[in-house]
Amino acid sequence: MEVLKITGGIPLKGSVKAAGAKNAITKMLVASLLSDKKCIFYNVPNITEVEMTLELCQEIKLPL
């Protein structure tokens, strides 16, 4: 297992290319609630779990 140690006081930014795993997208959608930025997901499977997660996220997301 590779370890990446990051030090310093500068906020991280960038992008990550992840595989289109059906179990991963639901977690990424929920994690996107923590960001105030626009999150765009590609290669999302059209399955019921994703639709349900999107509906839940829309209900949870409140304007700051």
Distance bins in CASP14 RR format, pairs under 12 A and 6 or more apart:
PFRMAT RR
TARGET T0000
AUTHOR 0000-0000-0000
RMODE 2
METHOD distances of the structure
MODEL  1
4 12 0 0 0 0 0 1 0 0 0 0 0
6 12 1 0 0 1 0 0 0 0 0 0 0
11 37 0 0 0 0 0 1 0 0 0 0 0
13 35 0 0 0 0 0 1 0 0 0 0 0
13 37 0 0 0 0 1 0 0 0 0 0 0
14 37 0 0 0 0 0 1 0 0 0 0 0
15 37 0 0 0 0 0 1 0 0 0 0 0
15 39 0 0 0 0 0 1 0 0 0 0 0
15 40 0 0 0 0 1 0 0 0 0 0 0
15 41 0 0 0 0 0 1 0 0 0 0 0
15 42 0 0 0 0 0 1 0 0 0 0 0
16 24 0 0 0 0 0 1 0 0 0 0 0
16 28 0 0 0 0 1 0 0 0 0 0 0
16 31 0 0 0 0 0 1 0 0 0 0 0
16 39 0 0 0 0 0 1 0 0 0 0 0
16 41 0 0 0 0 0 1 0 0 0 0 0
16 42 0 0 0 0 0 1 0 0 0 0 0
17 41 0 0 0 0 0 1 0 0 0 0 0
17 42 0 0 0 0 1 0 0 0 0 0 0
17 43 0 0 0 0 1 0 0 0 0 0 0
18 24 1 0 0 1 0 0 0 0 0 0 0
18 25 0 0 0 0 1 0 0 0 0 0 0
18 27 0 0 0 0 0 1 0 0 0 0 0
18 28 1 0 0 1 0 0 0 0 0 0 0
18 31 0 0 0 0 0 1 0 0 0 0 0
18 41 0 0 0 0 1 0 0 0 0 0 0
18 42 0 0 0 0 1 0 0 0 0 0 0
18 43 0 0 0 0 1 0 0 0 0 0 0
18 44 0 0 0 0 0 1 0 0 0 0 0
19 25 0 0 0 0 0 1 0 0 0 0 0
19 28 0 0 0 0 0 1 0 0 0 0 0
19 42 0 0 0 0 0 1 0 0 0 0 0
19 43 0 0 0 0 1 0 0 0 0 0 0
19 44 0 0 0 0 0 1 0 0 0 0 0
19 45 0 0 0 0 0 1 0 0 0 0 0
20 26 0 0 0 0 0 1 0 0 0 0 0
20 28 0 0 0 0 1 0 0 0 0 0 0
20 41 0 0 0 0 1 0 0 0 0 0 0
20 42 0 0 0 0 1 0 0 0 0 0 0
20 43 1 0 1 0 0 0 0 0 0 0 0
20 44 1 0 0 1 0 0 0 0 0 0 0
20 45 1 0 0 1 0 0 0 0 0 0 0
20 47 0 0 0 0 0 1 0 0 0 0 0
20 50 0 0 0 0 0 1 0 0 0 0 0
21 27 0 0 0 0 1 0 0 0 0 0 0
21 28 0 0 0 0 1 0 0 0 0 0 0
21 41 0 0 0 0 0 1 0 0 0 0 0
21 43 0 0 0 0 1 0 0 0 0 0 0
21 44 0 0 0 0 0 1 0 0 0 0 0
21 45 0 0 0 0 1 0 0 0 0 0 0
21 47 0 0 0 0 0 1 0 0 0 0 0
21 49 0 0 0 0 0 1 0 0 0 0 0
21 50 0 0 0 0 0 1 0 0 0 0 0
22 28 0 0 0 0 0 1 0 0 0 0 0
22 29 0 0 0 0 0 1 0 0 0 0 0
22 43 0 0 0 0 0 1 0 0 0 0 0
22 44 0 0 0 0 1 0 0 0 0 0 0
22 45 1 0 1 0 0 0 0 0 0 0 0
22 46 0 0 0 0 1 0 0 0 0 0 0
22 47 1 0 1 0 0 0 0 0 0 0 0
22 48 0 0 0 0 0 1 0 0 0 0 0
22 49 1 0 0 1 0 0 0 0 0 0 0
22 50 1 0 0 1 0 0 0 0 0 0 0
22 53 0 0 0 0 0 1 0 0 0 0 0
23 29 0 0 0 0 0 1 0 0 0 0 0
23 45 0 0 0 0 1 0 0 0 0 0 0
23 47 0 0 0 0 0 1 0 0 0 0 0
23 49 0 0 0 0 1 0 0 0 0 0 0
23 50 0 0 0 0 0 1 0 0 0 0 0
23 53 0 0 0 0 0 1 0 0 0 0 0
24 30 0 0 0 0 0 1 0 0 0 0 0
24 31 0 0 0 0 0 1 0 0 0 0 0
24 41 0 0 0 0 0 1 0 0 0 0 0
24 43 0 0 0 0 0 1 0 0 0 0 0
24 44 0 0 0 0 1 0 0 0 0 0 0
24 45 0 0 0 0 1 0 0 0 0 0 0
24 49 0 0 0 0 0 1 0 0 0 0 0
24 50 0 0 0 0 0 1 0 0 0 0 0
24 53 0 0 0 0 0 1 0 0 0 0 0
25 31 0 0 0 0 0 1 0 0 0 0 0
25 32 0 0 0 0 0 1 0 0 0 0 0
25 39 0 0 0 0 0 1 0 0 0 0 0
25 41 1 0 0 1 0 0 0 0 0 0 0
25 42 0 0 0 0 0 1 0 0 0 0 0
25 43 0 0 0 0 1 0 0 0 0 0 0
25 44 1 0 1 0 0 0 0 0 0 0 0
25 45 1 0 0 1 0 0 0 0 0 0 0
25 46 0 0 0 0 0 1 0 0 0 0 0
25 47 0 0 0 0 1 0 0 0 0 0 0
25 49 0 0 0 0 1 0 0 0 0 0 0
25 50 1 0 1 0 0 0 0 0 0 0 0
25 51 0 0 0 0 0 1 0 0 0 0 0
25 52 0 0 0 0 0 1 0 0 0 0 0
25 53 1 0 0 1 0 0 0 0 0 0 0
25 54 0 0 0 0 1 0 0 0 0 0 0
25 57 0 0 0 0 0 1 0 0 0 0 0
26 32 0 0 0 0 0 1 0 0 0 0 0
26 41 0 0 0 0 0 1 0 0 0 0 0
26 44 0 0 0 0 1 0 0 0 0 0 0
26 45 0 0 0 0 0 1 0 0 0 0 0
26 47 0 0 0 0 1 0 0 0 0 0 0
26 48 0 0 0 0 0 1 0 0 0 0 0
26 49 1 0 1 0 0 0 0 0 0 0 0
26 50 1 0 0 1 0 0 0 0 0 0 0
26 51 0 0 0 0 0 1 0 0 0 0 0
26 52 0 0 0 0 1 0 0 0 0 0 0
26 53 1 0 1 0 0 0 0 0 0 0 0
26 54 0 0 0 0 1 0 0 0 0 0 0
26 55 0 0 0 0 0 1 0 0 0 0 0
26 56 0 0 0 0 1 0 0 0 0 0 0
26 57 0 0 0 0 1 0 0 0 0 0 0
27 33 0 0 0 0 0 1 0 0 0 0 0
27 34 0 0 0 0 0 1 0 0 0 0 0
27 41 0 0 0 0 0 1 0 0 0 0 0
27 49 0 0 0 0 0 1 0 0 0 0 0
27 50 0 0 0 0 0 1 0 0 0 0 0
27 53 0 0 0 0 1 0 0 0 0 0 0
27 57 0 0 0 0 0 1 0 0 0 0 0
28 34 0 0 0 0 0 1 0 0 0 0 0
28 35 0 0 0 0 0 1 0 0 0 0 0
28 39 0 0 0 0 1 0 0 0 0 0 0
28 40 0 0 0 0 0 1 0 0 0 0 0
28 41 1 0 0 1 0 0 0 0 0 0 0
28 42 0 0 0 0 0 1 0 0 0 0 0
28 43 0 0 0 0 0 1 0 0 0 0 0
28 44 0 0 0 0 1 0 0 0 0 0 0
28 50 0 0 0 0 0 1 0 0 0 0 0
28 53 0 0 0 0 1 0 0 0 0 0 0
28 54 0 0 0 0 0 1 0 0 0 0 0
28 57 0 0 0 0 0 1 0 0 0 0 0
29 35 0 0 0 0 0 1 0 0 0 0 0
29 39 0 0 0 0 1 0 0 0 0 0 0
29 40 0 0 0 0 0 1 0 0 0 0 0
29 41 1 0 0 1 0 0 0 0 0 0 0
29 44 0 0 0 0 1 0 0 0 0 0 0
29 49 0 0 0 0 1 0 0 0 0 0 0
29 50 1 0 0 1 0 0 0 0 0 0 0
29 51 0 0 0 0 0 1 0 0 0 0 0
29 52 0 0 0 0 0 1 0 0 0 0 0
29 53 1 0 1 0 0 0 0 0 0 0 0
29 54 1 0 0 1 0 0 0 0 0 0 0
29 55 0 0 0 0 0 1 0 0 0 0 0
29 56 0 0 0 0 1 0 0 0 0 0 0
29 57 1 0 1 0 0 0 0 0 0 0 0
29 58 0 0 0 0 0 1 0 0 0 0 0
29 60 0 0 0 0 0 1 0 0 0 0 0
29 61 0 0 0 0 0 1 0 0 0 0 0
30 39 0 0 0 0 0 1 0 0 0 0 0
30 41 0 0 0 0 0 1 0 0 0 0 0
30 49 0 0 0 0 0 1 0 0 0 0 0
30 50 0 0 0 0 0 1 0 0 0 0 0
30 52 0 0 0 0 0 1 0 0 0 0 0
30 53 1 0 0 1 0 0 0 0 0 0 0
30 54 0 0 0 0 0 1 0 0 0 0 0
30 56 0 0 0 0 1 0 0 0 0 0 0
30 57 1 0 0 1 0 0 0 0 0 0 0
30 58 0 0 0 0 0 1 0 0 0 0 0
30 60 0 0 0 0 1 0 0 0 0 0 0
30 61 0 0 0 0 0 1 0 0 0 0 0
31 39 0 0 0 0 1 0 0 0 0 0 0
31 41 0 0 0 0 0 1 0 0 0 0 0
31 53 0 0 0 0 0 1 0 0 0 0 0
31 57 0 0 0 0 0 1 0 0 0 0 0
32 38 0 0 0 0 1 0 0 0 0 0 0
32 39 1 0 1 0 0 0 0 0 0 0 0
32 40 0 0 0 0 1 0 0 0 0 0 0
32 41 1 0 0 1 0 0 0 0 0 0 0
32 53 0 0 0 0 0 1 0 0 0 0 0
32 54 0 0 0 0 0 1 0 0 0 0 0
32 57 1 0 0 1 0 0 0 0 0 0 0
32 58 0 0 0 0 0 1 0 0 0 0 0
32 60 0 0 0 0 0 1 0 0 0 0 0
32 61 0 0 0 0 1 0 0 0 0 0 0
33 39 0 0 0 0 1 0 0 0 0 0 0
33 53 0 0 0 0 0 1 0 0 0 0 0
33 54 0 0 0 0 0 1 0 0 0 0 0
33 56 0 0 0 0 1 0 0 0 0 0 0
33 57 1 0 1 0 0 0 0 0 0 0 0
33 58 0 0 0 0 0 1 0 0 0 0 0
33 59 0 0 0 0 0 1 0 0 0 0 0
33 60 1 0 0 1 0 0 0 0 0 0 0
33 61 1 0 1 0 0 0 0 0 0 0 0
33 62 0 0 0 0 1 0 0 0 0 0 0
33 64 0 0 0 0 0 1 0 0 0 0 0
34 57 0 0 0 0 0 1 0 0 0 0 0
34 60 0 0 0 0 0 1 0 0 0 0 0
34 61 0 0 0 0 0 1 0 0 0 0 0
34 64 0 0 0 0 0 1 0 0 0 0 0
35 57 0 0 0 0 0 1 0 0 0 0 0
35 61 0 0 0 0 0 1 0 0 0 0 0
35 64 0 0 0 0 0 1 0 0 0 0 0
36 61 0 0 0 0 0 1 0 0 0 0 0
36 62 0 0 0 0 0 1 0 0 0 0 0
36 63 0 0 0 0 0 1 0 0 0 0 0
36 64 1 0 0 1 0 0 0 0 0 0 0
39 54 0 0 0 0 0 1 0 0 0 0 0
39 57 0 0 0 0 0 1 0 0 0 0 0
39 61 0 0 0 0 0 1 0 0 0 0 0
41 50 0 0 0 0 1 0 0 0 0 0 0
41 53 0 0 0 0 0 1 0 0 0 0 0
41 54 0 0 0 0 0 1 0 0 0 0 0
41 57 0 0 0 0 0 1 0 0 0 0 0
43 50 0 0 0 0 0 1 0 0 0 0 0
44 50 1 0 0 1 0 0 0 0 0 0 0
44 51 0 0 0 0 0 1 0 0 0 0 0
44 53 0 0 0 0 0 1 0 0 0 0 0
44 54 0 0 0 0 1 0 0 0 0 0 0
45 51 0 0 0 0 0 1 0 0 0 0 0
45 53 0 0 0 0 0 1 0 0 0 0 0
46 54 0 0 0 0 0 1 0 0 0 0 0
47 53 0 0 0 0 1 0 0 0 0 0 0
47 54 0 0 0 0 0 1 0 0 0 0 0
48 54 0 0 0 0 0 1 0 0 0 0 0
48 55 0 0 0 0 0 1 0 0 0 0 0
49 55 0 0 0 0 0 1 0 0 0 0 0
49 56 0 0 0 0 0 1 0 0 0 0 0
50 56 0 0 0 0 0 1 0 0 0 0 0
50 57 0 0 0 0 0 1 0 0 0 0 0
51 57 0 0 0 0 0 1 0 0 0 0 0
51 58 0 0 0 0 0 1 0 0 0 0 0
52 58 0 0 0 0 0 1 0 0 0 0 0
52 59 0 0 0 0 0 1 0 0 0 0 0
53 59 0 0 0 0 0 1 0 0 0 0 0
53 60 0 0 0 0 0 1 0 0 0 0 0
54 60 0 0 0 0 0 1 0 0 0 0 0
54 61 0 0 0 0 0 1 0 0 0 0 0
55 61 0 0 0 0 0 1 0 0 0 0 0
END
